[in-house]
Every structure is written in structure tokens, then in C-alpha cells.
Amino acid sequence: LFPYTTLFRSINESLEIIQLLYEANELDIKDRRRLELIRRAKAKLKTIDFLTSIAKDASCFTVHQHDVILEKIGVCSKYLQGYYNSCKNALDI
């Protein structure tokens, strides 16, 4: 039961990240709410990272699966940070 719960929770968090980013993209680049939506997406990504670590410790994922997930989380985190920085820079202008 735990592997499925963890998997479904991670999927739900991923879908919420996509929803938050779509909402952020609908806003003007100088709208401060855009930064808040990106911050929330980053927090959800950290939740997925945490869930993945718990699942690995509980032997729900193999080491290889965990490594692949961590790689994807790292890439997403990098892009989210770049998106956040570009929006923040637009507000400073």
C-alpha cells in the first residue's frame, strides 16, 4: 500500500506544479503573484524529493529509479529557479 500511496502523492504534486506554472504564465511578468505561484511550485518539488527519499528508504524504489527521479528533480529545480529569477528581475526594472 505504501508504494502506491507515495507514487500517487508524487503524481498529484507533479500535476499541481504544472497547474501552478500554467497559472503563473497567465499573469503579467510584473505581477508579484507570479513569484508566489513559482515559490509554491518549488515547495511542491521539494515535497516530491522528500517523498522519493522516504520511498527509497522503505525499498519502494530501486536505487536506479531513485537516481533517475533525483536527476529529474534537479533539472526541474534548476529551471524553476531560472524562471523565478527572470520574473524577479522583471520586477526590479
Long-range contacts (C-beta under 8 A, 24 or more apart in sequence): 2-55, 2-58, 2-60, 3-55, 3-58, 3-60, 6-51, 6-52, 6-54, 6-55, 6-58, 6-60, 7-55, 7-60, 9-51, 10-48, 10-51, 10-52, 13-44, 13-45, 13-47, 13-48, 13-51, 14-44, 14-48, 16-41, 16-44, 17-41, 17-44, 17-45, 17-76, 20-44, 21-83, 24-83, 24-87, 29-87, 29-90, 30-90, 30-91, 32-91, 34-87, 35-84, 35-87, 35-88, 35-91, 38-80, 38-83, 38-84, 38-87, 39-84, 41-80, 42-77, 42-80, 42-81, 42-84, 45-73, 45-76, 45-77, 45-80, 48-73, 49-73
